[in-house]
Amino acid sequence: MARVLEILEPPGQQIGLKTGQTVTLRVRYHLDDPAQDVLRGQQVAFSIVTPSKDDDPGDSTIDHDSDSTDDGGIATVDLTAADQEGLSFGVQASAPGAANVVFDVTVSNH
């Protein structure tokens, strides 16, 4: 049975942050079946990525590089944006047997 990583929060793939702002990113790891049975106690890896040569995370950080899914199949990471505007980058979540998902992040003062 195929496995799926699903972006939960913030909703959607695009995230706009103010400089220095922290946000919790949440994904759900489940089987690709009608019941979407969750996968508990599984490791989900998180990393800051630069999909484009123009992307730059500056000093943006995530608070850890992996998390175990809870009873709802949810894994989280806290992302803190750099104190520099005009940045764009991704935060990728990956887990065994599932396609990676990427949160697309932009940082501004607005």
N, C-alpha and C positions, 0 to 999 in steps of 0.2 A: 504494500500500500504506500502510495506517495505521501510525502510530508510537505507541509506548507508553513511558511512564516508569513504572518499577516500584520501589517502596521495597524496599531490601535490608536495610539496617542502620541503626539497631537494627531488629529485626524488628517488623512491625506499624506502625500509624500513631500509637500513643500512646507518648509518652516522658515518663518521670518523672525529673527531675534534682534533685540537691541543689544548694543555693546555691553558686555559683562553680565547679561541675563543668563539664568540657569533654567533649564526645562528638563522634565523627565520624559524620556522616550520609552514607549512600551510596545512590545510585539507579542503576538500569541503564536505558539508552535502547536500545530495539530495535524491529525491525519486528514488526507484529502478524501473524506468519505461523507455521505449525507449527514451523519451525526456530528461531523467535525470533532471527533474524539481528541481531547487534549493530550499532550505529551508532558507528563509531570516529571520533575527531577532531571531534566535534560539540560545540557549546557548550550547556551546561545552566546556566540562570540560577537563583540562589538568593536569596531575600529573606525577611526577617522580616515576618509579616503578623498582623493582628489581625482575624480574621473576625467576632468579636462585639464589640459596644460595651463589654462588660465585660472584654475581653482587654487585657492590658498586658504588654509584654516587659521593662519596666524598663530596665536597662542591659545586657541580654543582647545578645550580638554573634555575628555569623558572620565568619569570617576572610577571606572573599572573596565577591564577588557573582556569579561565574561560574566554571565549570571545564570543560575539554575532556575528553570521554570518552576513556578509555584503550582498549587493544586488546580488553578485555572489555565495552566499552560503558558502563563505570562512571565516574560523576562523584561527587566528594566535597566536603564542606564541614565545617569544624569549628565547632560551636556551643558558646559558653560562656555558661552561665546567670549572671544577675545575682546579686549578693550580697543578695538580698531574697527572702523566701519569699512564697508565695501568688500568684505570677504565673502567668498562662496566656496562650499565644500560639501562633502557627504558624510553621513554616518551610516556605515554598513552593518547589518545584522546577518549572521550566518549560523546555520545549524545543520547537522548531518542529514542528508537526504532531501533537503529543501533548497529551493532557489533563494539566493541572497535577496534581501530587500535593502533599499537605500533611502534614507531621509535626505532630501536636498535642502541644504541650509544656506541662508543668506544673512549677513549681519549688517545692520545699519543703526543710525541714531534716531530713526523715526518709529 
